[in-house]
Amino acid sequence: MVHRVAVIGAGPCGLTSIKACLDEGLVPTCFESSDDMGGLWKFKEVSEPNRASIYRSLTINISKEMMCYSDFPIPADYPNYMHHSKILTYFRMYAEHFKLLRHIRFQTSVKSVRQRPDFSRTGQWDVVTESRDGQEERHVFDAVICCSGHYTYPNLPLKDFPGIETFEGKYFHSWDYKGPEDMYGKRVVVIGIGNSGGDIAVEGSRVAEQVYVSTRRGAWVIRQVSDNGMPVDMKYNTRFVHILFQLLPVNILNRLGEKKLNAMYDHTMYALKPNHRLFSQIPVINDDLPFKILSGSVIVKPNVKEIRGSTVVFEDGSTVEKVDTIVFATGYNYGFPYLPSNAMYKSGYRVGLYKHVFPPNMEHPTLAVVGFIHALGAIMPQAEMQARWVTRVLKGHNKLPSNQAMIKAVEKDTKDIEKNFIVSKLTPLQVDFVSYMDDIAGEIGVRPSLLWLFFTDYPLFKRLLWGPVTTYQYRLVGPGKWEGARRAIFTQFDRMYQPLKTRQLKDQETSITSRLIKVSLIITAGGAAVYYFHVQNPTTLTTMLSKLRCSFNQTM
């Protein structure tokens, strides 16, 4: 029987795993190698080995309502897109509110996790830790939850850049970047156009003589500020949009999305257009990059062919001379060095985990990985959902399929990922945010039923269908139900507007025409939702109507 659980890492994934353990009556001990919680979001002036690292100006590209934990909303007066210092403050508030700090052992790193000799019978693990002063300690745990993240080991592929050894300037990985101080008056080449590469190019261009961004494949670039000034994720990450993705061919959705992005800035004209379609890879989120390209502060170039001293040669034959600095925004490798090699199942480019959480080859389901996931959405809600499921499994409330069935499911996931997304060694997995959240929620028993709400709580149904897929939805019913969930959903836009109310203005009255359009859209969306759920589960509608009929007869 599982009782004592080791949680590795006190970042956002580790914190929610500790809470999930406590909610299920388990006893967690969290080992954190640094002197504070927050993981990635704990800024340090000097990057520390084997730890994630961020830069001084970093602001999250997910809005606060879409990133918060499901039973602890971020304060209403906090900005919608938060600086890393605000995010760390939120994590501290969360830890203090749920009394998590007493379960964390700071400045203690995990050196090894090994199955005990009697693992076949007990499922237990030997965990060896080391304190900052080098003192080792051995522990026995009934289960282990790995929350060490995947932005820890910088990928610096110098062998792919012939002549780098002749470079006369300074080069480093984005992991080491803290600010643009060393770029004043310099000529800078940023290799890679992911979110970090885009941010560094934009920030560096404010002080550098010239910044060049080298990209192998290009990228779709979206804005954080969407229509009417709304956060883009609150505008488009909705169940209605998700239903459209289930009903319409992906080519049509790609065409519509790309047309909208190109209407803001033509990706071909800006030399950004990638080889892949919009929904085949997570886009770059950057409001400033297009303007920097338009103003000439940032120049987009193809992949680097070679380096000759202070000259960088690109694959199209063009060159940039007198380069002072090269920043490698070339992603990260991932690994779990404290685990035995046979603990992880390999599938394609990725570590094969059942539903991206459980190794499928374990004799007992007492090892889990939380937060090793990639989607167009914040890691916090996904990790929280994973942690809730993991602890339910450890407690015995949920059962996993057989090893053979899990391995088969893992291989199917790998094929689906390779079919639907652009994957590589550095980005081996990607999931659809809503589909994944709903899938794990279904395992726990907390997935909201839109069809039931349509008949029993129409105001809530409207907000779930049209509104953003915030995590409060997964606290309405089932294990871990939170009484404040419904109110949190009804007030989520109030919290979004609150930090913007810095000057009093009169609200404009809604016209009759706009009201009629909204009503017609609601009717259409309701019909589409009913049709979608009927197609997915033909018996659901009949069962629901029967229940309603019985309830009505009982009240008569």
Salt bridges, closest charged atoms under 4 A:
ASP23 OD2 - LYS19 NZ 2.75
GLU24 OE2 - ARG392 NH1 3.58
GLU24 OE1 - HIS397 NE2 3.52
GLU32 OE2 - ARG51 NH1 2.80
ASP35 OD1 - LYS44 NZ 3.53
ASP36 OD2 - LYS42 NZ 3.50
ASP36 OD2 - ARG92 NH2 2.24
GLU45 OE1 - ARG56 NH2 2.82
GLU48 OE2 - LYS44 NZ 2.96
GLU48 OE1 - ARG51 NE 3.69
GLU65 OE2 - ARG495 NE 2.90
ASP71 OD2 - LYS19 NZ 2.80
ASP71 OD2 - ARG475 NH2 3.64
ASP118 OD2 - ARG121 NH2 3.27
ASP126 OD1 - ARG116 NE 2.98
GLU130 OE1 - LYS111 NZ 3.90
GLU137 OE1 - ARG105 NH2 2.82
ASP160 OD1 - LYS159 NZ 3.51
GLU181 OE2 - ARG56 NH1 2.63
ASP182 OD2 - LYS170 NZ 3.38
GLU209 OE2 - ARG187 NH1 3.19
ASP227 OD2 - LYS260 NZ 3.41
GLU258 OE2 - ARG277 NE 2.80
ASP288 OD2 - ARG206 NH2 3.57
GLU306 OE2 - ARG308 NH2 2.82
GLU384 OE2 - ARG475 NH2 3.45
ASP416 OD2 - LYS412 NZ 2.90
ASP432 OD2 - HIS242 ND1 3.52
ASP438 OD2 - ARG239 NH1 2.78
ASP438 OD2 - ARG447 NH2 3.76
ASP439 OD2 - LYS355 NZ 3.05
GLU443 OE2 - LYS355 NZ 3.77
ASP457 OD2 - ARG486 NE 2.91
